[in-house]
């Protein structure tokens, strides 16, 4: 049990410190790396409370895909130019009140949630779904999402699909005059349409682009 | 006291797993070069030791004594971290590979997800190395590789779903045991082919080695690395290839199970079968390196997103309907 507690505190310490470092570090790429570290330690915490499926999905989705795209975008930006702008600019004071406001709101939300647990001690008992402790959490998540709430699941899938189509439509643009390669054309070329044998007359030459 | 004992026992078991893996990585590099040479009618490395077996060890010794050069304008912390990340991620995934029914370091519930998660983290070593070098070719190589690995992970994920539908568990031992009567390579043969090709792309092997295409990018993300740090990238890469082979043999070739449960075959210990299957897949990897020319980048992307992904999605629907119709779905 002691080992469990020690490991828990190590991971939470890493999570908190790296979350602070995300906002503090001056280099944006370093921020993203700290964000990734944060994701990893949080997924370790998930695994420690026995939610191994959530932990792994967190790793796969956030670290394996979302953060990679993040990193892409940040690396492509001209980092040298925007570096330190935040800390040195005179407009610094205009950002801080907004940030403070947001963090105060989130802080109070957290207090309300945590307080809610205290005000209502039977919160766990009032959950509608029966939790079967014999099943692994992968199985129980699966039966909740794909059996009990299948319609809501399908609905959220449709919302995501619409969002995806919207994103594609917004960024899609047809450019004219771009030469594209067609594999089938390239592969199906043979000697007949690639090579033409011509008898060249002396001092006349051949027209190439006929 | 007992906790301390468990701690040391675990360390012993980890060493007992990792040392053979590292040695076999060295051997597999030699095998790769030999197969490559064999196809091209060359001899390959044959000087150091019997059949040149110790060539990789000699190379490793050479790398150890070479100077590690860190570019002046690089981001030094990330530059040094990158090969460490690659190597670590390549090794930690071996923890869940079951070598037999009892011989597995960590028999966790979500073994296959763990493998998938770790292999999807592998891209960070490459991006970090490419970006921290602060040089054009490594950065281009890193970007190419990141796009490539993220794309092919998607199709590997869908292929894994196909297998999981037939098993009903995310545990790797359960996946192997479910193939006792019929290896999944037979009913899911198209998925096996796609998995194999995606594994080539995921590990940046030829014909998909665009991140290190030497004609265009010098050596891709490894360009600025030298000495031991380069060797770590290299070891990590080969450990990843071995891991992909192990994953393929567990998902499709029945893991540690013998092909037929008859006398001469079932006395051979289970880990040997797994190793033989890994070797078989690896020799295929090496042969493909020797005989297939490199893909163009747009072809690679098109293959991943427009051919593999739709095809494996359709196959998921087919498998699910088949299992549903014949009432073969694995119950709890």
Contacts between the chains, C-beta under 8 A, distances in Angstrom:
chain1	res1	chain2	res2	distance
A	2	B	3	7.8
A	3	B	3	6.2
A	27	B	75	7.9
A	29	B	75	7.8
A	29	B	78	7.9
A	29	B	131	6.7
A	33	B	78	7.2
A	33	B	128	7.7
A	36	B	124	7.2
A	52	B	108	6.8
A	52	B	109	5.7
A	52	B	110	4.9
A	53	B	109	8.0
A	53	B	110	5.8
A	53	B	113	7.1
A	53	B	170	7.9
A	56	B	110	5.1
A	56	B	113	3.9
A	56	B	114	6.1
A	56	B	116	7.8
A	56	B	117	5.1
A	57	B	113	7.3
A	59	B	117	3.9
A	59	B	120	7.4
A	59	B	121	7.0
A	60	B	113	7.0
A	60	B	116	6.0
A	60	B	117	4.8
A	60	B	120	5.6
A	60	B	157	7.8
A	63	B	117	7.6
A	63	B	120	7.3
A	63	B	121	6.1
A	64	B	117	6.5
A	64	B	120	3.1
A	64	B	121	6.3
A	64	B	123	7.5
A	64	B	150	7.7
A	64	B	153	6.7
A	65	B	120	7.2
A	65	B	150	6.2
A	65	B	153	7.7
A	68	B	123	6.0
A	68	B	124	7.8
A	68	B	127	7.2
A	68	B	146	5.8
A	68	B	150	5.7
A	69	B	150	7.9
A	71	B	127	6.0
A	71	B	146	7.8
A	72	B	143	7.2
A	72	B	146	6.7
A	75	B	127	7.8
A	75	B	131	5.5
A	75	B	139	7.7
A	75	B	143	7.9
A	135	B	332	7.2
A	136	B	109	5.1
A	138	B	109	6.7
A	138	B	110	6.4
A	138	B	170	5.8
A	139	B	332	6.3
A	181	B	298	7.2
A	183	B	299	6.6
A	183	B	302	7.7
